[in-house]
Amino acid sequence: MIVIKNRQRKIKVDIKDLHAKTQKMLGVLNDKDVNYQDFDLGIMLTTNKTIRKFNKQFRDKDKPTDILSFPFHDYLKPGQKIIIKSPEDKNLGDLIISLEFAQKNAKTTWNRQFNEHLIALIAHGIAHLIGYDHLTDKDFNSMLKVEHKLLKSVGIKY
């Protein structure tokens, strides 16, 4: 189940649309053994002030950022499937997104509409939750392929 909590009041977000697109992106990850649409995923929409606290606490960076990912299966390697041994294993993890940060960067950095950029951030976060990262150029390119696939499923060009 996807749970989206909007913990800010300044920026309007269509939670139903966000939920539907996130569910559709999870479906792209499905294979014969694993249905990711049945997995739990938490998304918290928040402010720069709140995400800064999380970024400082968990990454030792005292500044706001656009998204933080907290994978439930932090051992996953890129492309590795989650092996379900118990009901608790059907959990991808949590994403925290600063809508303030995302709104500012949507146009200035990415030349996107805000809603499109928000979906792109969720695709990026999902890629992190399933083991992808961007520490090297090779890792970055592998991660981009996954993000493109996710975004294509909801009609967004990267």
Summary of the structure (lengths in Angstrom):
residues: 158
radius of gyration: 15.0
end to end distance: 26.2
largest distance: 44.5
contacts: 461
relative contact order: 0.18
helix: 47%
strand: 16%
